[in-house]
Amino acid sequence: MKDIDIKWIQSEYQSYVAEVTDKNNDIDWDKLIELLCISGDWTRQGAEILVTIVQDYGSFILKNALALALATNIEDGKLRL
């Protein structure tokens, strides 16, 4: 599997987060899920799982999971969400 550049999607998601963040820097996670479905073309289930994974694990473990998924050539995984 070739290297994956995530900068473009990170930028897209940063704009989503900016849209659903209030003046106190609190993220409305339900609105973010809706925005992922509408603008990001995620299914509701996929968006909910994505947000849960982010909230539960954070970037440290997820960057390592991405690196391991790339090293093992696993793109969609068993769940195919």
C-alpha positions as CSV (number, residue, x, y, z in Angstrom):
1,M,0.0,0.0,0.0
2,K,1.3,3.4,-0.9
3,D,1.9,6.2,1.7
4,I,-1.2,8.1,2.7
5,D,-1.1,11.9,3.1
6,I,-3.8,12.9,5.6
7,K,-3.1,16.6,5.6
8,W,-6.0,17.3,3.2
9,I,-8.5,15.4,5.3
10,Q,-7.2,16.8,8.5
11,S,-7.8,20.3,7.1
12,E,-11.3,19.3,6.1
13,Y,-12.1,17.9,9.5
14,Q,-10.6,21.0,11.2
15,S,-13.1,23.1,9.3
16,Y,-15.9,20.8,10.5
17,V,-14.7,21.1,14.1
18,A,-14.5,24.9,13.8
19,E,-18.2,24.9,12.6
20,V,-19.4,23.0,15.7
21,T,-17.2,24.6,18.3
22,D,-18.6,27.3,20.5
23,K,-16.8,30.4,21.9
24,N,-15.7,28.3,25.0
25,N,-14.0,25.8,22.7
26,D,-16.5,23.1,23.5
27,I,-17.3,20.8,20.6
28,D,-20.9,19.8,20.0
29,W,-20.2,16.2,19.1
30,D,-23.7,15.5,17.9
31,K,-23.4,18.3,15.4
32,L,-20.0,17.0,14.4
33,I,-21.6,13.6,13.7
34,E,-24.3,15.3,11.6
35,L,-21.7,17.3,9.7
36,L,-19.7,14.2,9.0
37,C,-22.8,12.6,7.5
38,I,-23.8,15.6,5.4
39,S,-20.5,17.0,4.3
40,G,-18.2,14.1,4.8
41,D,-20.4,11.5,3.2
42,W,-20.2,9.2,6.3
43,T,-23.0,6.9,7.3
44,R,-24.5,7.7,10.7
45,Q,-23.1,4.5,12.2
46,G,-19.6,5.2,10.7
47,A,-19.6,8.8,11.9
48,E,-20.6,7.7,15.4
49,I,-17.9,5.1,15.5
50,L,-15.3,7.5,14.2
51,V,-16.2,10.1,16.9
52,T,-16.2,7.4,19.6
53,I,-12.8,6.1,18.6
54,V,-11.4,9.7,18.6
55,Q,-12.9,10.4,22.0
56,D,-11.8,7.0,23.5
57,Y,-8.3,6.8,22.0
58,G,-7.0,10.1,20.8
59,S,-4.3,10.9,18.3
60,F,-1.4,9.0,20.0
61,I,-2.8,5.6,19.6
62,L,-4.6,6.4,16.3
63,K,-1.4,7.5,14.5
64,N,0.2,4.2,15.6
65,A,-2.9,2.3,14.4
66,L,-2.7,4.1,11.0
67,A,1.0,3.2,10.7
68,L,0.3,-0.4,11.6
69,A,-2.7,-0.6,9.2
70,L,-0.5,0.7,6.4
71,A,2.3,-1.7,7.2
72,T,-0.1,-4.6,7.2
73,N,-1.9,-3.4,4.1
74,I,-5.3,-3.3,5.9
75,E,-7.4,-0.5,4.3
76,D,-11.0,-1.2,5.3
77,G,-10.7,-3.7,8.1
78,K,-13.2,-6.4,9.1
79,L,-16.1,-4.0,9.8
80,R,-15.9,-2.2,6.4
81,L,-17.5,1.0,7.8
